[in-house]
Structure formats: C-alpha cells, structure tokens
Amino acid sequence: VSRPYKQAEFEIIFGEGVSKLGCVLDCAEMLDIVVKKGSWYSYGDHRLGQGRERALQYLRENPVLHDEIEKKVWSMIVEGTGQLGSPCGRNLPQPLQDEDVYEEIQ
C-alpha cells in the first residue's frame, strides 16, 4: 500500500488565475503572522477585515502591507523558523527520512 497522496489547496479566480494573494493570506495565517479571531483577520495593529474576502480586498488596496506580509512569510519558509499554528498544519505528514524509505522498500 502506498503512502497517501499529497494535496494542495488553492483558489482559481476567473480572469486572474491562481490567487497569489489568497495563498499568501493562508500561509500567513498558518505561520501565525496573520491572526484570525472569529471571522476577523488582523496583522499587528492592522485589522484586515471581517471575513476572508474583506481581508483579501484590504490587502489588494494596501500593496505595501501585502508586500510586508509576503516577505515575512517567505523568510519564515526559507529559514524554516515558522511553527504551523493552524490545526490543519499540525495534521500534515512528516517528511520521510532515508531510513523510512529503505524500511518501506523491504
């Protein structure tokens, strides 16, 4: 029996394609850069909006803030310093080690 298939979730928006902004917001939430309390999204002292669509709209209207959040997300991903705060992130499978692969083959 093989390992479970890997999954990726992203939005495809007509006329735009894959929503880069949505992916940045999702990653920022998983890395606790953007905090979601109830339906409100906030980043530091900035209240981004109530609901995901309003938060995305706020980031579209404020490209400087969007760039700042995106840079933090990328730096945490590259450095590997981020701890996934979202419950969905905790359920991700751990990467395989060489020993695990060798044991699976035998």
DSSP file (Angstrom, degrees, kcal/mol; ACC not computed):
  #  RESIDUE AA STRUCTURE BP1 BP2  ACC     N-H-->O    O-->H-N    N-H-->O    O-->H-N    TCO  KAPPA ALPHA  PHI   PSI    X-CA   Y-CA   Z-CA
    1    1 A V              0   0    0      0, 0.0     2,-0.1     0, 0.0     0, 0.0   0.000 360.0 360.0 360.0 131.9    0.0    0.0    0.0
    2    2 A S        -     0   0    0      1,-0.1     3,-0.1     0, 0.0     0, 0.0  -0.398 360.0 -90.8 -85.5 163.9    1.4    3.4   -1.0
    3    3 A R        -     0   0    0      1,-0.1    -1,-0.1    -2,-0.1     3,-0.1  -0.239  57.8 -80.8 -65.5 158.9    1.5    6.5    1.2
    4    4 A P        -     0   0    0      0, 0.0    -1,-0.1     0, 0.0     2,-0.1  -0.265  53.5 -99.6 -61.0 150.6   -1.4    8.9    0.9
    5    5 A Y        -     0   0    0     -3,-0.1     2,-0.2     1,-0.1     0, 0.0  -0.392  37.0-113.1 -68.8 148.4   -1.4   11.3   -2.0
    6    6 A K        -     0   0    0     -3,-0.1     2,-0.3    -2,-0.1    -1,-0.1  -0.605  34.2-155.1 -82.2 145.8   -0.1   14.8   -1.3
    7    7 A Q        -     0   0    0     -2,-0.2     2,-0.4     2,-0.0    -1,-0.0  -0.894  13.4-168.6-124.2 151.8   -2.7   17.6   -1.6
    8    8 A A        -     0   0    0     -2,-0.3     2,-0.5     2,-0.1    -2,-0.0  -0.997   7.5-158.4-136.4 136.3   -2.6   21.3   -2.4
    9    9 A E        +     0   0    0     -2,-0.4     2,-0.3    14,-0.0    -2,-0.0  -0.962  26.4 143.9-117.0 131.4   -5.5   23.7   -1.9
   10   10 A F        -     0   0    0     -2,-0.5     2,-0.4     2,-0.0    10,-0.1  -0.977  43.5-107.7-157.2 162.4   -5.6   27.0   -3.8
   11   11 A E        -     0   0    0      8,-0.3     8,-2.3    -2,-0.3     2,-0.5  -0.759  17.7-158.7 -97.3 139.6   -8.2   29.3   -5.4
   12   12 A I  E     -A   18   0A   0     -2,-0.4     2,-0.4     6,-0.2     6,-0.2  -0.979  14.6-164.2-114.9 118.3   -8.5   29.7   -9.1
   13   13 A I  E >>  -A   17   0A   0      4,-3.3     4,-3.3    -2,-0.5     3,-2.1  -0.878  26.3-109.0-109.1 131.9  -10.3   33.0   -9.9
   14   14 A F  T 34 S+     0   0    0     -2,-0.4    -1,-0.0     1,-0.3    -2,-0.0  -0.339 104.7   9.7 -58.4 130.1  -11.7   33.7  -13.3
   15   15 A G  T 34 S+     0   0    0      1,-0.1    -1,-0.3    -2,-0.1     0, 0.0   0.278 131.3  55.7  83.5 -10.7   -9.7   36.3  -15.1
   16   16 A E  T <4 S-     0   0    0     -3,-2.1     2,-0.3     1,-0.2    -2,-0.2   0.674  85.7-152.5-119.4 -35.6   -6.9   36.2  -12.5
   17   17 A G  E  <  +A   13   0A   0     -4,-3.3    -4,-3.3     2,-0.1     2,-0.3  -0.718  64.5  12.0  92.9-146.0   -5.8   32.5  -12.3
   18   18 A V  E    S-A   12   0A   0     -2,-0.3     2,-1.2    -6,-0.2    -6,-0.2  -0.519  84.0-120.4 -69.2 129.0   -4.3   31.1   -9.1
   19   19 A S     >  +     0   0    0     -8,-2.3     4,-1.9    -2,-0.3    -8,-0.3  -0.587  32.2 179.6 -77.3  97.9   -4.9   33.7   -6.3
   20   20 A K  H  > S+     0   0    0     -2,-1.2     4,-2.4     1,-0.2    -1,-0.2   0.893  83.2  53.9 -63.8 -40.0   -1.4   34.5   -5.1
   21   21 A L  H  > S+     0   0    0      1,-0.2     4,-2.4     2,-0.2    -1,-0.2   0.896 107.4  50.1 -63.0 -40.8   -2.9   36.9   -2.6
   22   22 A G  H  > S+     0   0    0      2,-0.2     4,-2.4     1,-0.2    -1,-0.2   0.889 110.3  50.3 -64.0 -39.6   -5.1   34.2   -1.2
   23   23 A C  H  X S+     0   0    0     -4,-1.9     4,-2.5     2,-0.2     5,-0.2   0.899 110.1  50.1 -65.4 -40.5   -2.2   31.8   -0.9
   24   24 A V  H  X S+     0   0    0     -4,-2.4     4,-2.7     2,-0.2    -2,-0.2   0.924 111.5  48.5 -63.5 -44.0   -0.1   34.4    1.0
   25   25 A L  H  X S+     0   0    0     -4,-2.4     4,-2.1     2,-0.2    -2,-0.2   0.915 112.2  48.8 -62.9 -43.2   -3.0   35.1    3.4
   26   26 A D  H  X S+     0   0    0     -4,-2.4     4,-2.2     2,-0.2    -2,-0.2   0.925 113.9  45.4 -62.7 -45.1   -3.5   31.3    4.0
   27   27 A C  H  X S+     0   0    0     -4,-2.5     4,-2.1     1,-0.2     6,-0.2   0.902 111.3  53.0 -65.6 -40.5    0.3   30.8    4.7
   28   28 A A  H  <>S+     0   0    0     -4,-2.7     5,-2.7     1,-0.2     6,-1.6   0.871 110.1  48.6 -63.1 -36.2    0.5   33.9    6.9
   29   29 A E  H ><5S+     0   0    0     -4,-2.1     3,-1.2     4,-0.2    -1,-0.2   0.914 110.7  50.0 -68.9 -42.3   -2.4   32.5    8.9
   30   30 A M  H 3<5S+     0   0    0     -4,-2.2    55,-3.8     1,-0.3    56,-0.7   0.837 113.2  46.7 -63.9 -32.7   -0.8   29.1    9.2
   31   31 A L  T 3<5S-     0   0    0     -4,-2.1    52,-0.3    53,-0.2    -1,-0.3   0.323 114.4-116.7 -92.5   7.6    2.5   30.7   10.4
   32   32 A D  T < 5S+     0   0    0     -3,-1.2    -3,-0.2     2,-0.3     3,-0.1   0.752  84.2 118.8  61.6  27.3    0.7   33.0   12.9
   33   33 A I  S   <S+     0   0    0     -5,-2.7     2,-0.5     1,-0.3    11,-0.4   0.874  80.1  37.6 -81.0 -45.0    1.8   36.1   11.0
   34   34 A V  S    S-     0   0    0     -6,-1.6     2,-0.4    -9,-0.2    -2,-0.3  -0.915  87.3-146.5-104.2 133.1   -1.8   37.0   10.4
   35   35 A V  E     -B   42   0B   0      7,-2.9     7,-2.5    -2,-0.5     2,-0.6  -0.846   5.9-158.0-105.5 135.2   -4.1   36.2   13.3
   36   36 A K  E     +B   41   0B   0     -2,-0.4     2,-0.5     5,-0.2     5,-0.2  -0.955  11.9 177.9-113.6 117.9   -7.7   35.1   12.8
   37   37 A K  E >   -B   40   0B   0      3,-2.4     3,-2.1    -2,-0.6     2,-0.5  -0.962  69.7 -42.2-119.4 112.6  -10.1   35.6   15.8
   38   38 A G  T 3  S-     0   0    0     -2,-0.5    -2,-0.0     1,-0.3    12,-0.0  -0.586 124.4 -29.4  67.5-120.9  -13.6   34.6   15.0
   39   39 A S  T 3  S+     0   0    0     -2,-0.5    12,-3.7    12,-0.1     2,-0.4   0.376 117.2 103.1-106.7   3.0  -14.1   35.9   11.5
   40   40 A W  E <   -BC  37  50B   0     -3,-2.1    -3,-2.4    10,-0.3     2,-0.4  -0.716  55.0-156.5 -91.8 134.9  -11.7   38.9   11.9
   41   41 A Y  E     +BC  36  49B   0      8,-2.6     7,-1.7    -2,-0.4     8,-1.4  -0.894  18.0 175.9-104.5 137.3   -8.2   38.8   10.4
   42   42 A S  E     -BC  35  47B   0     -7,-2.5    -7,-2.9    -2,-0.4     2,-0.4  -0.992  22.7-162.3-143.0 152.4   -5.6   41.1   11.8
   43   43 A Y  E >   - C   0  46B   0      3,-2.9     3,-2.5    -2,-0.3     2,-0.3  -0.934  68.5 -54.6-133.5 107.3   -1.9   41.7   11.3
   44   44 A G  T 3  S-     0   0    0     -2,-0.4    -9,-0.1   -11,-0.4   -10,-0.0  -0.449 124.2 -15.9  60.3-123.1   -0.2   43.5   14.2
   45   45 A D  T 3  S+     0   0    0     -2,-0.3     2,-0.5    -3,-0.1    -1,-0.3   0.510 119.1  98.1 -87.8  -6.3   -2.2   46.7   14.8
   46   46 A H  E <   -C   43   0B   0     -3,-2.5    -3,-2.9     2,-0.0     2,-0.8  -0.707  62.9-151.0 -88.6 127.4   -3.9   46.4   11.4
   47   47 A R  E     -C   42   0B   0     -2,-0.5    -5,-0.3    -5,-0.2     3,-0.1  -0.881  10.8-168.2 -92.6 113.8   -7.4   44.9   11.2
   48   48 A L  E     -     0   0B   0     -7,-1.7    10,-0.3    -2,-0.8     2,-0.2   0.848  48.7 -76.8 -75.7 -34.5   -7.5   43.4    7.8
   49   49 A G  E     -C   41   0B   0     -8,-1.4    -8,-2.6    -3,-0.1     2,-0.8  -0.791  40.6 -77.7 153.4 164.6  -11.2   42.8    7.7
   50   50 A Q  E    S+C   40   0B   0     -2,-0.2     4,-0.3   -10,-0.2   -10,-0.3  -0.834 100.7   8.5 -93.2 113.5  -14.1   40.6    8.8
   51   51 A G  S  > S-     0   0    0    -12,-3.7     4,-1.9    -2,-0.8   -10,-0.2   0.001  92.3 -85.8  94.9 155.0  -14.1   37.5    6.6
   52   52 A R  H  > S+     0   0    0      1,-0.2     4,-2.5     2,-0.2     5,-0.2   0.894 123.4  52.9 -64.4 -43.4  -11.5   36.2    4.2
   53   53 A E  H  > S+     0   0    0      1,-0.2     4,-2.3     2,-0.2    -1,-0.2   0.892 110.5  47.5 -63.9 -39.7  -12.8   38.2    1.2
   54   54 A R  H  > S+     0   0    0     -4,-0.3     4,-2.4     2,-0.2    -1,-0.2   0.877 111.3  51.4 -68.9 -36.6  -12.7   41.5    3.0
   55   55 A A  H  X S+     0   0    0     -4,-1.9     4,-2.1     2,-0.2    -2,-0.2   0.913 111.0  48.2 -64.9 -41.7   -9.2   40.8    4.3
   56   56 A L  H  X S+     0   0    0     -4,-2.5     4,-2.1     2,-0.2    -2,-0.2   0.905 110.9  50.9 -63.8 -40.8   -8.1   40.0    0.7
   57   57 A Q  H  X S+     0   0    0     -4,-2.3     4,-2.0     2,-0.2    -2,-0.2   0.906 108.7  51.7 -63.1 -41.8   -9.7   43.2   -0.5
   58   58 A Y  H  X S+     0   0    0     -4,-2.4     4,-1.0   -10,-0.3    -1,-0.2   0.907 110.6  48.1 -61.3 -42.2   -7.9   45.2    2.2
   59   59 A L  H  < S+     0   0    0     -4,-2.1     7,-0.4     1,-0.2    -1,-0.2   0.851 108.7  54.0 -68.8 -33.4   -4.6   43.7    1.1
   60   60 A R  H  < S+     0   0    0     -4,-2.1    -1,-0.2     1,-0.2    -2,-0.2   0.893 111.2  46.2 -63.5 -38.6   -5.3   44.4   -2.5
   61   61 A E  H  < S+     0   0    0     -4,-2.0    -1,-0.2     1,-0.2    -2,-0.2   0.651 115.5  48.0 -78.8 -15.8   -5.9   48.1   -1.6
   62   62 A N     X  +     0   0    0     -4,-1.0     4,-2.1    -3,-0.2     3,-0.4  -0.689  62.0 169.0-126.0  76.9   -2.7   48.2    0.5
   63   63 A P  H  > S+     0   0    0      0, 0.0     4,-2.6     0, 0.0     5,-0.2   0.785  76.1  59.8 -63.8 -27.2    0.1   46.7   -1.5
   64   64 A V  H  > S+     0   0    0      2,-0.2     4,-2.0     1,-0.2     5,-0.1   0.931 108.8  43.6 -65.7 -43.8    2.8   47.9    0.9
   65   65 A L  H  > S+     0   0    0     -3,-0.4     4,-2.4     2,-0.2     5,-0.2   0.894 112.8  53.0 -66.4 -40.4    1.2   45.9    3.7
   66   66 A H  H  X S+     0   0    0     -4,-2.1     4,-2.6    -7,-0.4    -2,-0.2   0.925 109.5  48.5 -59.8 -45.1    0.7   42.9    1.4
   67   67 A D  H  X S+     0   0    0     -4,-2.6     4,-2.4     1,-0.2    -1,-0.2   0.886 110.2  52.0 -63.4 -38.8    4.4   43.0    0.4
   68   68 A E  H  X S+     0   0    0     -4,-2.0     4,-1.9     2,-0.2    -1,-0.2   0.923 112.3  44.8 -63.6 -44.7    5.5   43.2    4.1
   69   69 A I  H  X S+     0   0    0     -4,-2.4     4,-2.4     2,-0.2    -2,-0.2   0.919 112.9  51.4 -65.1 -43.5    3.4   40.1    5.0
   70   70 A E  H  X S+     0   0    0     -4,-2.6     4,-2.7     1,-0.2    -2,-0.2   0.897 108.5  51.3 -62.0 -40.7    4.6   38.2    1.9
   71   71 A K  H  X S+     0   0    0     -4,-2.4     4,-2.5     1,-0.2    -1,-0.2   0.899 110.4  49.1 -63.5 -40.1    8.2   38.9    2.8
   72   72 A K  H  X S+     0   0    0     -4,-1.9     4,-2.3     2,-0.2    -2,-0.2   0.912 111.2  50.0 -65.3 -41.3    7.7   37.6    6.4
   73   73 A V  H  X S+     0   0    0     -4,-2.4     4,-2.2     1,-0.2    -2,-0.2   0.953 113.4  45.3 -60.5 -49.8    6.0   34.5    5.0
   74   74 A W  H  X S+     0   0    0     -4,-2.7     4,-2.9     1,-0.2     5,-0.3   0.895 111.7  51.6 -63.9 -39.8    8.8   33.8    2.6
   75   75 A S  H  X S+     0   0    0     -4,-2.5     4,-2.5     1,-0.2     6,-0.3   0.905 111.5  47.3 -65.6 -38.5   11.5   34.5    5.2
   76   76 A M  H  X>S+     0   0    0     -4,-2.3     4,-1.2     2,-0.2     6,-1.0   0.870 114.2  47.5 -69.2 -35.1    9.9   32.1    7.7
   77   77 A I  H  <5S+     0   0    0     -4,-2.2    -2,-0.2    -5,-0.2    -1,-0.2   0.937 115.4  44.0 -69.1 -46.2    9.5   29.4    5.0
   78   78 A V  H  <5S+     0   0    0     -4,-2.9    -2,-0.2     1,-0.2    -3,-0.2   0.916 119.2  41.9 -66.4 -43.8   13.1   29.8    3.7
   79   79 A E  H  <5S-     0   0    0     -4,-2.5    -1,-0.2    -5,-0.3    -2,-0.2   0.726 101.3-134.2 -76.1 -20.9   14.7   29.9    7.2
   80   80 A G  T  <5 +     0   0    0     -4,-1.2    -3,-0.2    -5,-0.2    -4,-0.1   0.759  67.6 125.8  73.5  24.2   12.4   27.1    8.5
   81   81 A T      < +     0   0    0     -5,-0.9     2,-0.2    -6,-0.3    -4,-0.1   0.553  38.2 107.6 -91.8  -7.8   11.6   29.1   11.6
   82   82 A G        -     0   0    0     -6,-1.0     2,-0.5    -9,-0.1   -50,-0.1  -0.454  54.1-154.6 -77.0 141.2    7.9   29.0   11.3
   83   83 A Q        -     0   0    0    -52,-0.3     2,-0.5    -2,-0.2    -2,-0.1  -0.969  26.9-119.9-109.8 124.6    5.7   26.9   13.6
   84   84 A L        -     0   0    0     -2,-0.5   -53,-0.2     1,-0.2   -54,-0.1  -0.506  31.2-178.7 -68.2 117.6    2.4   26.0   12.0
   85   85 A G        +     0   0    0    -55,-3.8    -1,-0.2    -2,-0.5   -54,-0.1   0.660  52.3  92.4 -91.7 -18.0   -0.3   27.4   14.3
   86   86 A S  S >> S-     0   0    0    -56,-0.7     4,-1.2     1,-0.1     3,-0.7  -0.528  77.8-130.5 -79.6 142.1   -3.3   26.2   12.3
   87   87 A P  H 3> S+     0   0    0      0, 0.0     4,-0.8     0, 0.0     3,-0.2   0.841 109.7  58.0 -58.3 -32.0   -4.8   22.9   13.3
   88   88 A C  H 34 S+     0   0    0      1,-0.2     3,-0.4     2,-0.2     4,-0.1   0.843 102.9  53.8 -68.7 -30.1   -4.7   21.9    9.6
   89   89 A G  H X4 S+     0   0    0     -3,-0.7     3,-1.1     1,-0.2    -1,-0.2   0.805 101.3  58.9 -71.5 -29.2   -1.0   22.4    9.6
   90   90 A R  H 3< S+     0   0    0     -4,-1.2    -1,-0.2     1,-0.2    -2,-0.2   0.730  99.8  58.2 -72.0 -20.6   -0.4   20.1   12.5
   91   91 A N  T 3< S+     0   0    0     -4,-0.8    -1,-0.2    -3,-0.4    -2,-0.2   0.409  78.1 117.5 -90.2   2.5   -2.0   17.2   10.6
   92   92 A L  S <  S-     0   0    0     -3,-1.1     2,-0.1    -4,-0.1    -3,-0.0  -0.446  73.7-106.5 -70.4 143.0    0.4   17.4    7.8
   93   93 A P        -     0   0    0      0, 0.0    -1,-0.1     0, 0.0     3,-0.1  -0.383  34.7-111.6 -67.8 147.6    2.6   14.2    7.3
   94   94 A Q        -     0   0    0      1,-0.1    -3,-0.0    -3,-0.1     0, 0.0  -0.516  39.5 -96.7 -76.4 146.1    6.2   14.5    8.4
   95   95 A P        -     0   0    0      0, 0.0     2,-0.2     0, 0.0    -1,-0.1  -0.319  45.1-105.3 -62.5 146.8    8.8   14.3    5.6
   96   96 A L        -     0   0    0     -3,-0.1     2,-0.2     4,-0.0     3,-0.0  -0.468  27.2-143.8 -73.6 141.8   10.3   10.9    5.0
   97   97 A Q     >  -     0   0    0     -2,-0.2     4,-1.8     1,-0.1     3,-0.3  -0.654  29.2-107.5 -95.5 161.5   13.8   10.2    6.2
   98   98 A D  H  > S+     0   0    0     -2,-0.2     4,-2.2     1,-0.2     5,-0.1   0.863 120.4  54.7 -58.1 -36.8   16.1    7.9    4.1
   99   99 A E  H  > S+     0   0    0      1,-0.2     4,-2.6     2,-0.2    -1,-0.2   0.892 105.1  53.0 -65.4 -38.6   15.7    5.2    6.7
  100  100 A D  H  > S+     0   0    0     -3,-0.3     4,-2.0     1,-0.2    -1,-0.2   0.907 109.9  47.7 -62.8 -41.7   11.9    5.3    6.5
  101  101 A V  H  X S+     0   0    0     -4,-1.8     4,-1.7     2,-0.2    -1,-0.2   0.913 111.6  50.3 -66.1 -42.2   12.1    4.9    2.7
  102  102 A Y  H  X S+     0   0    0     -4,-2.2     4,-1.4     1,-0.2    -2,-0.2   0.912 111.1  48.6 -63.0 -43.0   14.5    2.0    3.0
  103  103 A E  H  < S+     0   0    0     -4,-2.6    -1,-0.2     1,-0.2    -2,-0.2   0.864 109.2  53.8 -65.1 -35.4   12.3    0.2    5.6
  104  104 A E  H  < S+     0   0    0     -4,-2.0    -1,-0.2     1,-0.2    -2,-0.2   0.846 105.7  53.1 -67.8 -33.3    9.3    0.7    3.4
  105  105 A I  H  <        0   0    0     -4,-1.7    -1,-0.2     1,-0.2    -2,-0.2   0.864 360.0 360.0 -70.4 -36.0   11.0   -1.0    0.4
  106  106 A Q     <        0   0    0     -4,-1.4    -1,-0.2    -5,-0.1    -2,-0.2   0.496 360.0 360.0 -72.8 360.0   12.0   -4.1    2.3
